[in-house]
Amino acid sequence: MKRNSLYTLLFVLFFLCGCTKKNYEDALPKVEFVSATQCGNDSAILVGNVIISGADAVQITGFAYASIPNFDITSNQLVLAGSTGQFSGKVLAYPDSTYYFKCFAANDYGYVVSNTFKCTIGSALPDSAPCSINNNILKIASGSYTLTNINYGIPSPPYGNYQVEADDGFGNEIDYYFNALPANGIYNVVSDLSFDTNPYDCQVMIDQTYGVNAGGKVYVAHNKDGTVTISDCSLTFMVSSTPTTTSCKVRS
């Protein structure tokens, strides 16, 4: 429907009679691309501006984008309502990637496309918590364990909706419970699984027995090579009333 609207507006060009090129151009809106700002690690906020509406009200605004400089604006669009002045929208943009953005506006006389704006989305979040630890290593107190089995799935209630389980095959295990498939971000460790109030909450269990104390942080990064890293530093849990520390980095 939205893409067809642009094509419909294009057909108006063929029915404009007795109109010079100058008059026709004056009837069109004028639009400029203002900015593209990285938002988190997998999206961008785009801003365009309708400078002049032309001879009729602007019915459609929007953005088009691609990973190559020259692209068809109908291939990847975010179509928005008509407006005057600035308009904005949020689009998916992967880390470590360069994009080319344009904006457009249309009225009953046709549509116009802005200049091309180039923007590079930065790297994903650091692929580990702020401590030195190798991939797939679990540290508990003074012990260090190599995690050889990493599994994903839906946990049993009430442990959220997504689980990452990693163990060394000998009973040393860490489990991360999330509200959903974890995205790039820093998650808050909670003890009551309050996922309904904050999507960036998670719970951590050691050996499926000891719940990690609330207040720590778990780092999740979707890496450029397609792997995902989940890591933490110096979380604490209680063993027979004794505080015990754990640090871990799971990458798969």
Secondary structure, 3 states (H helix, E strand, C coil): CHHHHHHHHHHHHHHCCCCCHHHHHHHCCEEEEEEEEEECCCEEEEEEEEEECCCCCCCEEEEEEECCCCCCCCCCEEEEECCCEEEEEEEECCCCEEEEEEEEEEECCEEEECCCEEEEECCCCCCCCCCCCCCCEEEECCEEEECCEEEEECCCCCCCCEEEEEECCCCCEEEEEECCCCCCEEEEECCCCCCCCCCCEEEEEECCCEEECCCCEEEEEECCCCCEEEEEEEEEEEECCEEEEEEEEEEC
